[in-house]
Amino acid sequence: MAPSHVLKCCQKVLAWVPVAFIALVVAWSYYAYVVELCVFTISSTAEKVVYLVVFHLSFVMFIWSYGKTIFTSPATPSNEFCLSKADKEQYEKEERPESQQEILRRAAKDLPIYTTTASRAIRYCDRCQLIKPDRCHHCSACDVCVLKMDHHCPWVNNCVGFSNYKFFLLFLMYSLLYCLFVAATVLQYFIKFWTLCRRKAAENCPKNELPDTHAKFHVLFLFFVAAMFFISILSLFSYHCWLVGKNRSTIETFRAPTFRNGPDKNGFSLGCSKNLREVFGDEKKYWLLPIFTSLGDGCNFPTRLVIMDPEQLTVSSQNESAKSSGSSQSFPTRPLSESQNRLLAGDCQWVESGPEEANVKSGAKKHIIVSLES
């Protein structure tokens, strides 16, 4: 037990090394830009003031969003997704997977779960001992099930998911702007220092050139570092902007979620505008601030499913049951109602018809499709 405990402690300490590296680079960039460039190199007072004001605005927003991404704990499933004590004991006693699935199906009957495994089984985490909500995955690094998990990022030593995905996007955006501003404003001095006369006699150097001081090395490296991070972050930020527009996570890009009708990589997409609001919220004035404004609770999400009339739905369900070899899994037949998610406000209501209503409406069968236009 002792060696295992020591190993875990070492792993926790080492996990902070990438974060410490980023912190050191940012601290050095602050010194190099403010002190070496603005104080010792730039002679124009107006240029100094403008550079320092814009620099500190981008610096503060970058640090704020980076800190929120690091220190926001990953959101975990609520207690309703945990098995009761009796079900848990019965589940552990059962050895047959079919019997275990029957217990899970009974427990998940009233839960807002609409995705399964590729084998049409209820998604259950043996480690956390709970039924996984849609888009929830277990992180081996954090050792918890994370709601709407995107990935575990070593550069923030945290899981990126429902609780901090907006902060992560803002962190990428502000770090991109920070690097771009630094590289753009340092460029002219980088060129001057790069072409600086190396003659020892000061009278032989052109009068319009800068003096050869220790600030030269800070400015040269500052440009290289800012340009390097800008290029690397640009590709990552562009990729996540594409994910937001499609309402997918990184995990769902490589493994599409499986619904009742099969895998659907666009199953949670509601259109670009609504997908954006799902992450950043309804109030645009808070979009650029690292304040949590994402919609929903992270446990259930609206889907783009097609709802048929009761008779057709029954026939479709029977056909799917016949196609599945021995699978008797019950699966929700419709996504969440609009009252449970503001993203679907204004769209058509889901129709629930009993046997009596089905007989009355049997002469007017039609499909009701949820409007996904933003």
matplotlib code that plots the C-alpha trace (Angstrom):
import matplotlib.pyplot as plt

x = [0.0, 2.8, 4.6, 1.3, 0.5, 3.9, 3.5, 0.2, 1.7, 4.5, 2.1, 0.1, 3.2, 4.5, 1.1, 1.7, 5.0, 3.3, 1.3, 4.5, 6.3, 3.5, 3.5, 7.3, 7.1, 4.2, 6.1, 9.2, 7.2, 5.7, 9.2, 10.6, 7.8, 7.1, 10.7, 13.1, 11.0, 8.7, 11.0, 14.5, 14.0, 11.1, 11.8, 8.4, 6.2, 3.0, 4.0, 4.9, 1.5, -0.5, 1.5, 1.3, -2.5, -3.4, -0.8, -2.2, -5.8, -4.9, -2.7, -5.4, -8.0, -5.5, -4.6, -8.2, -9.5, -6.4, -6.9, -10.7, -9.8, -7.3, -9.2, -12.8, -13.6, -15.0, -18.8, -19.9, -23.2, -25.9, -27.0, -30.0, -27.6, -26.2, -27.6, -29.6, -28.0, -30.2, -29.6, -25.8, -25.7, -27.7, -25.6, -22.4, -23.8, -24.9, -22.3, -24.2, -23.9, -27.5, -28.8, -26.6, -28.0, -31.5, -30.8, -29.3, -32.3, -34.6, -32.6, -32.3, -36.0, -36.8, -33.5, -32.9, -30.6, -30.8, -27.4, -25.9, -22.7, -22.0, -23.4, -26.7, -26.0, -26.6, -23.4, -22.3, -19.1, -17.8, -15.2, -17.7, -20.6, -23.1, -25.1, -23.3, -25.5, -25.3, -21.9, -20.4, -17.1, -14.7, -11.4, -8.6, -6.4, -9.0, -10.5, -14.1, -16.9, -17.0, -20.1, -19.8, -16.1, -14.0, -10.5, -8.0, -5.6, -2.1, -1.4, -4.2, -3.9, -7.6, -10.4, -12.1, -15.8, -19.2, -18.1, -15.1, -15.3, -16.3, -13.3, -11.0, -12.2, -11.7, -8.2, -7.3, -8.7, -7.0, -3.7, -4.0, -4.6, -1.8, 0.7, -0.4, -0.2, 3.3, 4.6, 3.2, 4.5, 7.9, 8.4, 9.9, 12.3, 13.1, 14.2, 16.2, 18.0, 18.6, 20.3, 22.0, 25.6, 28.1, 31.0, 32.5, 32.9, 29.6, 30.5, 30.5, 27.0, 24.1, 22.4, 18.9, 19.8, 19.2, 22.1, 23.4, 22.2, 21.0, 17.5, 18.3, 18.3, 14.9, 13.3, 14.7, 13.5, 10.2, 9.3, 10.3, 8.3, 5.2, 5.2, 5.7, 2.9, 0.6, 1.0, 0.4, -2.6, -4.2, -4.7, -6.1, -8.5, -9.7, -10.4, -12.5, -14.4, -15.4, -16.4, -18.6, -20.3, -21.1, -21.9, -19.4, -16.7, -13.3, -14.4, -17.5, -15.5, -13.6, -16.5, -20.0, -22.6, -25.1, -28.8, -31.8, -31.5, -27.7, -24.6, -25.1, -22.2, -24.6, -27.1, -26.7, -26.4, -29.2, -27.8, -24.7, -26.5, -28.1, -24.9, -23.0, -25.6, -25.4, -21.8, -21.8, -25.3, -28.2, -26.7, -24.1, -22.6, -21.1, -19.7, -16.2, -15.9, -14.7, -18.0, -20.0, -23.1, -23.5, -27.1, -28.4, -27.1, -24.7, -26.7, -29.2, -29.1, -31.7, -31.3, -32.2, -34.4, -37.4, -40.6, -43.2, -46.8, -47.6, -48.5, -45.5, -43.3, -44.6, -43.9, -40.4, -39.7, -40.9, -38.7, -35.6, -36.3, -36.5, -33.2, -31.3, -30.2, -31.7, -31.4, -34.4, -33.1, -35.7, -34.7, -36.3, -38.4, -38.0, -35.6, -36.3, -39.3, -38.8, -39.7, -36.5, -34.2, -34.5, -32.6, -35.7, -38.0, -40.2, -39.9, -42.8, -43.9, -43.3, -46.5, -47.5, -50.5, -52.2, -53.9, -57.2, -55.7, -53.8, -57.0, -58.6, -55.5, -54.9, -56.4, -54.0, -50.6, -47.6, -44.1, -43.4, -39.9, -38.2, -37.1, -33.4, -33.1, -31.5]
y = [0.0, 2.4, 2.2, 2.7, 5.7, 7.2, 6.5, 8.4, 11.3, 11.5, 11.3, 14.2, 16.3, 15.5, 16.4, 20.0, 20.2, 21.3, 23.9, 25.2, 25.3, 27.5, 29.7, 30.2, 31.1, 33.5, 35.2, 35.5, 36.9, 39.5, 40.6, 40.6, 42.7, 45.2, 45.7, 44.9, 46.1, 48.9, 50.3, 49.9, 49.7, 51.8, 55.5, 57.0, 57.6, 57.4, 54.1, 52.7, 53.7, 52.2, 48.9, 48.6, 49.2, 46.7, 44.2, 44.2, 43.8, 40.7, 39.4, 39.7, 38.0, 35.3, 34.6, 34.8, 32.2, 30.0, 30.0, 29.2, 26.3, 24.9, 25.3, 24.6, 21.1, 18.7, 18.3, 14.8, 13.0, 13.6, 11.0, 10.0, 8.1, 6.0, 2.6, 2.1, 0.0, -3.0, -2.7, -2.4, -5.5, -7.4, -6.2, -7.3, -10.7, -11.4, -13.0, -13.1, -9.9, -10.3, -10.2, -7.2, -5.4, -6.2, -4.5, -1.5, -1.2, -1.2, 1.4, 3.6, 3.4, 6.9, 8.5, 10.9, 8.6, 8.2, 6.8, 3.3, 1.4, 0.1, -3.3, -1.6, -2.0, 0.6, 2.6, 1.8, 2.8, 0.0, 2.4, 5.1, 2.6, 4.7, 4.8, 7.2, 10.1, 11.0, 12.4, 11.4, 9.5, 8.2, 10.0, 7.7, 10.6, 12.3, 9.0, 10.4, 10.3, 13.8, 15.3, 16.0, 15.1, 16.5, 15.4, 15.5, 18.4, 18.1, 21.8, 22.7, 19.5, 19.1, 17.5, 19.7, 19.1, 20.6, 22.8, 24.4, 24.0, 27.6, 28.6, 26.4, 28.0, 31.5, 30.4, 29.4, 32.6, 34.9, 33.1, 33.4, 37.1, 37.5, 35.8, 37.6, 41.0, 40.3, 39.0, 41.9, 44.7, 43.1, 42.4, 45.8, 45.7, 42.1, 43.2, 46.1, 43.9, 41.2, 43.6, 45.5, 46.7, 44.4, 46.8, 47.7, 51.4, 53.1, 55.9, 53.3, 52.1, 53.8, 56.5, 55.1, 51.7, 50.5, 50.0, 46.5, 45.7, 42.6, 43.5, 42.2, 38.6, 38.9, 40.6, 38.0, 35.0, 36.8, 37.0, 33.4, 32.0, 34.1, 33.1, 29.4, 29.3, 31.3, 28.7, 25.8, 27.3, 28.5, 24.9, 23.8, 26.8, 26.3, 22.6, 23.4, 26.2, 23.5, 21.2, 23.9, 24.5, 20.8, 20.3, 17.5, 16.7, 15.4, 11.9, 12.0, 12.9, 9.7, 7.6, 8.7, 8.3, 5.4, 6.3, 4.0, 4.2, 3.6, 5.8, 9.4, 11.8, 14.8, 13.5, 16.4, 19.1, 21.7, 24.0, 26.3, 29.1, 26.9, 24.9, 28.1, 29.1, 25.8, 26.5, 30.2, 30.8, 33.1, 36.5, 37.6, 40.2, 37.4, 35.4, 36.9, 36.7, 33.5, 33.2, 30.0, 30.6, 27.3, 26.0, 22.8, 20.7, 18.5, 15.4, 15.6, 17.3, 17.9, 15.7, 16.0, 12.9, 12.4, 11.5, 9.4, 8.9, 6.2, 3.5, 3.9, 4.2, 0.8, -0.8, 0.7, -0.5, -4.0, -4.1, -3.0, -5.5, -8.2, -7.1, -7.1, -10.7, -11.5, -7.9, -6.9, -3.5, -0.9, 2.5, 5.9, 6.7, 10.5, 13.2, 15.6, 17.8, 21.4, 22.4, 20.8, 22.8, 26.4, 25.6, 24.1, 27.0, 28.0, 24.6, 22.2, 20.3, 16.6, 14.6, 12.0, 9.9, 7.1, 4.1, 5.9, 9.0, 6.7, 5.2, 8.6, 9.9, 6.7, 8.4, 11.3, 9.8, 12.1, 12.7, 15.5, 16.8, 19.1, 22.3, 22.6, 25.9, 28.5]
z = [0.0, 0.9, -2.5, -4.3, -2.2, -2.9, -6.6, -6.7, -4.8, -7.4, -10.2, -8.8, -8.4, -11.9, -13.3, -12.4, -14.4, -17.7, -15.8, -14.0, -17.4, -18.9, -15.8, -16.1, -19.8, -19.2, -16.3, -18.4, -21.3, -19.0, -17.8, -21.3, -22.8, -20.0, -18.7, -21.5, -24.4, -23.1, -20.4, -21.8, -25.5, -26.7, -26.5, -27.4, -24.4, -26.4, -27.9, -24.4, -23.0, -25.8, -25.8, -22.0, -21.8, -24.6, -23.3, -19.8, -21.0, -23.0, -20.2, -17.5, -19.7, -20.6, -17.0, -15.8, -18.3, -17.8, -14.0, -14.4, -16.7, -14.2, -10.9, -12.0, -10.8, -13.4, -13.2, -12.1, -12.4, -9.8, -7.3, -9.4, -11.7, -8.9, -8.2, -5.1, -2.4, -3.2, -7.0, -6.4, -4.2, -6.7, -9.6, -7.9, -7.1, -10.7, -12.9, -16.2, -18.2, -19.3, -15.7, -14.9, -17.9, -16.8, -13.5, -15.2, -17.6, -14.7, -12.9, -16.0, -16.9, -15.6, -16.3, -19.2, -21.1, -24.8, -25.8, -25.3, -26.0, -29.5, -28.4, -27.3, -23.6, -20.8, -20.2, -16.7, -14.9, -12.6, -11.1, -10.0, -9.8, -11.6, -14.9, -17.2, -18.5, -22.2, -23.2, -19.9, -19.8, -17.1, -16.9, -15.8, -14.8, -12.6, -11.6, -11.9, -14.5, -16.2, -17.7, -21.4, -21.2, -24.1, -23.1, -20.3, -20.9, -19.3, -19.9, -17.4, -15.4, -15.5, -17.4, -20.0, -19.9, -19.2, -16.2, -17.9, -21.6, -22.1, -20.0, -22.1, -25.4, -23.9, -22.7, -26.2, -27.7, -25.3, -25.5, -29.2, -29.0, -26.5, -28.6, -31.7, -30.1, -28.6, -31.9, -33.9, -31.6, -31.1, -34.8, -35.7, -32.8, -33.6, -37.1, -35.8, -33.2, -35.8, -38.2, -35.4, -36.3, -34.4, -34.6, -31.3, -32.2, -31.5, -34.0, -36.9, -36.2, -38.0, -35.8, -36.4, -34.9, -31.3, -28.9, -28.5, -24.9, -23.0, -24.0, -27.5, -26.5, -24.6, -27.6, -30.1, -28.0, -27.2, -30.9, -31.5, -28.5, -29.3, -33.0, -32.1, -29.6, -31.9, -34.7, -32.4, -30.6, -33.8, -35.1, -31.7, -31.4, -35.0, -34.3, -31.2, -32.9, -35.5, -32.7, -31.1, -34.4, -34.8, -31.0, -30.7, -28.2, -29.1, -27.9, -30.0, -33.1, -32.9, -31.6, -32.5, -29.8, -30.3, -30.2, -30.5, -34.3, -34.3, -34.2, -35.1, -35.0, -35.4, -32.9, -30.5, -33.1, -33.1, -35.7, -35.4, -33.6, -30.9, -30.6, -29.8, -27.2, -25.6, -24.7, -24.2, -23.0, -24.0, -22.9, -25.3, -22.9, -20.9, -23.9, -23.7, -19.9, -18.1, -16.2, -16.4, -18.6, -20.4, -20.7, -19.1, -16.2, -18.1, -17.5, -20.4, -23.8, -26.5, -29.6, -33.3, -33.4, -35.7, -33.9, -35.7, -35.0, -32.3, -34.8, -36.9, -33.8, -32.6, -36.0, -36.1, -32.6, -33.4, -36.5, -34.6, -31.9, -34.5, -36.1, -32.7, -32.0, -28.6, -27.4, -25.2, -24.2, -23.7, -25.0, -24.7, -27.7, -27.7, -26.5, -23.6, -23.8, -24.6, -21.0, -19.9, -22.2, -23.4, -26.6, -28.1, -27.2, -30.1, -31.8, -32.1, -29.0, -28.7, -29.1, -26.6, -27.5, -25.6, -27.2, -27.4, -29.1, -31.5, -32.8, -33.4, -35.2, -37.2, -40.3, -40.2, -39.9, -40.3, -39.2, -36.8, -37.2, -34.7, -36.3, -36.2, -38.0, -35.9]

ax = plt.figure().add_subplot(projection="3d")
ax.plot(x, y, z, "-o")
ax.set_aspect("equal")
plt.show()
